Amino acid sequence: MYDPSQLRTFLAVAQTLSFTQAARRLGLRQSTVSQHVRRLEGTAGRQLFTRDTHSVELTEDGEAMLGFARRILEAHEQAAAFFTGTRLRGRLRFGASEDFVLTRFTEILEGFRHEHPEVDLELTVELSGTLHEQLADGKLDLVLAKRRPEDPRGELVWHDRLVWIGAERLRLDPDRPVPLIVYPPPGISRALALEALERQGRSWRLACTSGSLNGLLAAAHAGLGVMAHSRGLIPPGLVRVPDRAGLPELGEVEFVLVHGRRHTAARGAADALAASILSAGDRLHRAR
């Protein structure tokens, strides 16, 4: 009933919230992407997106289609792998950003391990900046991490905005430096937060530095300060800092998949895991 190519296009648009970015990811023309979405909406008999010249958003029916599309494509890929008899083997060194510790990302990894039991998956959880460095040094085969807006590397998985978050009871004194909760260098969200404050001419101080997301969240829950965080990944118990606090806009952030430059025996496994992440990317911004 549902064409897999149309479902893949739908997922790409849903994850990037952009017909242009989806076309780039899939290697299609933008008109083809629009056609796939229209045909899928026609098959479903429901509108899946609301869109205008400035924004694309999922409708309630579009949210429902996310889960169906993912499961249909997973079944399709399982059947193809079974009847072609392909079995992936070898060691795959995969790096994932700390940002996904509290999401349903583990479900994606669990599904991959179930489908490819002969792949030895070696997971590294680190700061995005550190993961990019390790990939460049040949220590990783595939990375899922943030990138800076001007960075062209990687295949876009998900586009979001950075926002300031903190404990609901936290109140900032406009006459005192902003207390910051940050990752150590080379954390990308840290760099963007400091750059935004310096552009505004706002003074700041370090209230907590930790390489662990759990460490940062403990400080934030204790009301020690504010942190820059992806809008779609705000942890339970923390809230966006209200605009009246006068903090500067942080801009946009993109999560991407980046392959190692060297062609290794892990390339097939890396391609398979990348496909799993792209097809189930909506799980990346949903809490466990």
C-alpha positions, 0 to 999 in steps of 0.5 A, spaced: 500 500 500 505 504 501 511 505 496 518 505 500 521 510 496 515 515 498 516 513 505 524 514 505 522 521 502 517 522 508 522 520 513 527 525 510 523 531 510 520 529 517 527 529 520 530 535 517 523 539 516 526 541 509 524 539 502 531 542 500 535 538 505 531 532 504 532 532 497 540 533 498 540 527 503 536 523 498 540 525 492 533 527 489 530 533 485 526 538 490 520 537 485 521 529 486 521 530 494 514 534 493 511 529 488 513 523 493 510 527 499 503 529 495 503 521 493 504 519 500 498 524 502 494 521 497 495 514 499 493 515 506 488 520 505 491 525 510 495 531 510 502 529 513 505 536 513 503 543 514 508 548 510 509 555 507 515 559 504 518 559 511 517 553 515 515 545 514 511 542 520 508 535 521 501 534 522 498 530 527 497 525 522 504 526 520 506 524 527 502 518 527 505 516 520 512 516 523 512 510 526 508 506 521 513 509 516 519 506 520 516 499 521 514 498 514 521 500 512 525 496 517 520 490 515 522 491 508 530 491 509 529 485 513 526 481 507 531 484 502 537 482 507 534 475 508 533 473 501 539 476 498 543 472 504 547 478 505 551 478 512 555 483 515 561 482 519 567 485 522 568 491 527 565 497 527 567 503 531 562 508 532 561 514 536 555 518 538 554 525 541 553 525 549 546 529 547 543 522 545 544 519 552 537 520 554 533 519 548 531 512 545 537 512 541 539 505 544 533 502 541 536 503 534 543 500 536 539 494 539 535 493 532 542 494 529 545 488 533 539 484 532 539 484 525 547 484 524 549 479 530 556 478 527 558 485 527 562 487 533 560 494 535 564 498 539 561 504 541 564 511 544 560 516 547 563 523 547 563 530 545 561 532 538 568 536 537 572 530 540 568 525 536 570 529 529 577 529 532 577 522 533 574 520 526 579 525 522 585 521 526 582 514 523 580 512 530 572 511 528 569 509 522 562 513 523 560 518 527 553 521 529 554 528 532 553 536 532 556 540 527 557 547 527 552 551 522 558 553 517 561 546 517 559 542 510 561 535 513 556 529 514 549 527 512 544 531 515 540 527 520 536 532 524 536 540 524 534 544 531 535 550 534 539 551 541 536 554 547 538 556 554 535 551 559 535 551 566 531 549 573 524 552 573 526 556 579 532 559 577 532 567 576 538 570 573 540 577 576 541 582 569 547 585 573 551 579 575 555 575 570 551 569 567 552 562 570 554 557 565 553 550 565 558 547 559 562 542 556 569 542 556 573 544 550 572 542 544 564 542 546 560 545 540 554 548 544 559 551 549 563 555 543 556 557 540 554 559 547 560 563 549 560 566 542 553 569 543 554 572 550 560 575 547 557 578 541 551 581 546 557 584 550 554 580 556 559 577 562 559 570 564 562 565 569 563 558 569 558 555 574 560 548 572 564 544 567 563 537 566 564 532 560 558 528 562 551 530 560 549 527 567 554 531 570 551 538 567 544 536 568 545 535 576 548 542 576 542 544 572 537 541 576 541 544 582 539 551 580 547 552 579 546 556 572 544 555 565 546 551 559 545 551 551 541 545 549 538 542 543 530 545 543 528 537 541 532 534 547 530 538 553 531 533 559 525 532 564 525 537 570 528 543 566 525 548 562 527 553 557 529 560 560 524 565 558 525 571 553 525 576 559 532 574 562 535 577 556 539 572 554 542 572 546 539 567 541 544 561 540 542 560 533 541 553 529 544 546 530 545 540 526 546 533 527 549 529 522 552 522 520 560 523 518 563 517 515 571 516 516 575 518 510 579 511 509 575 505 506 576 500 511 572 493 512 567 496 516 564 500 511 559 496 509 557 495 517 557 503 517 553 504 511 548 499 514 548 503 521 547 509 518 541 507 514 538 505 520 539 511 524 536 515 518 530 511 517 529 511 525 531 518 526 525 521 530 527 516 536 533 521 537 529 527 539 524 523 544 526 521 551 526 514 553 
